Amino acid sequence: MGGPGTTAPAVTAIRQSLAQRRAEAVAAFESDRQPARLLARLVRATDESLRELWQVCALPPGTALAAVGGYGRGELYPHS
């Protein structure tokens, strides 16, 4: 992707997109009241954002990302 000057706006857009996805997950939970679905939606939103960040930051080959805690277990709660 672009150089350092293009990274900050892309990161801001990804952050905003994540906030929107999380809000949509919470709104869906308020309708269906299914905690497992909420957790899965929050994890999916985070996964998507991390994939986007990975592309924007152009991390070097061999770089790894390890999920730990609630995210690693697939249990992201709304205020995690």
C-alpha positions in Angstrom: 0.0 0.0 0.0 1.1 3.6 0.2 3.7 5.2 2.4 3.5 6.6 5.9 1.4 9.5 4.8 -1.4 7.2 3.7 -1.3 4.9 6.7 -2.9 7.2 9.3 -6.0 7.9 7.2 -6.4 4.2 6.5 -6.0 3.3 10.1 -8.6 5.9 11.1 -11.0 4.5 8.5 -10.5 1.0 9.8 -11.0 2.2 13.4 -14.3 3.8 12.4 -15.4 0.7 10.5 -14.7 -1.5 13.5 -16.7 0.8 15.7 -19.6 0.5 13.2 -19.4 -3.3 13.1 -19.3 -3.5 16.9 -22.4 -1.2 17.1 -24.2 -3.4 14.6 -23.3 -6.5 16.6 -24.7 -5.0 19.8 -27.8 -3.8 18.0 -28.4 -7.3 16.6 -27.9 -8.7 20.2 -30.6 -6.3 21.5 -33.0 -7.9 19.0 -32.1 -11.5 19.2 -30.6 -11.8 22.8 -28.3 -14.6 21.7 -25.0 -14.1 23.6 -23.1 -16.6 21.5 -24.0 -14.8 18.3 -22.9 -11.5 19.9 -19.5 -12.9 20.8 -19.1 -14.4 17.3 -20.1 -11.1 15.6 -17.6 -9.1 17.8 -14.8 -11.6 17.0 -15.6 -11.5 13.3 -15.6 -7.6 13.3 -12.2 -7.7 15.0 -10.9 -10.3 12.7 -11.9 -8.2 9.7 -10.3 -5.1 11.1 -7.1 -6.9 11.9 -6.9 -8.3 8.4 -7.3 -4.7 7.0 -4.7 -3.4 9.3 -2.3 -6.2 8.3 -2.6 -5.1 4.7 -2.3 -1.4 5.4 0.8 -1.8 7.6 2.5 -4.2 5.2 4.1 -6.2 7.9 7.3 -8.0 6.9 7.2 -11.7 6.0 7.5 -14.0 9.0 5.5 -11.6 11.2 2.9 -13.4 13.3 -0.2 -12.2 15.2 -1.2 -14.2 18.3 -4.7 -13.8 19.8 -4.8 -14.2 23.6 -7.4 -13.7 26.3 -11.0 -13.3 25.4 -10.2 -12.7 21.7 -8.0 -15.8 21.6 -10.9 -17.8 23.0 -13.4 -16.2 20.6 -15.2 -14.4 23.5 -15.0 -10.7 22.9 -17.5 -8.9 25.0 -18.9 -5.5 24.1 -16.5 -3.5 26.3 -13.4 -5.7 25.7 
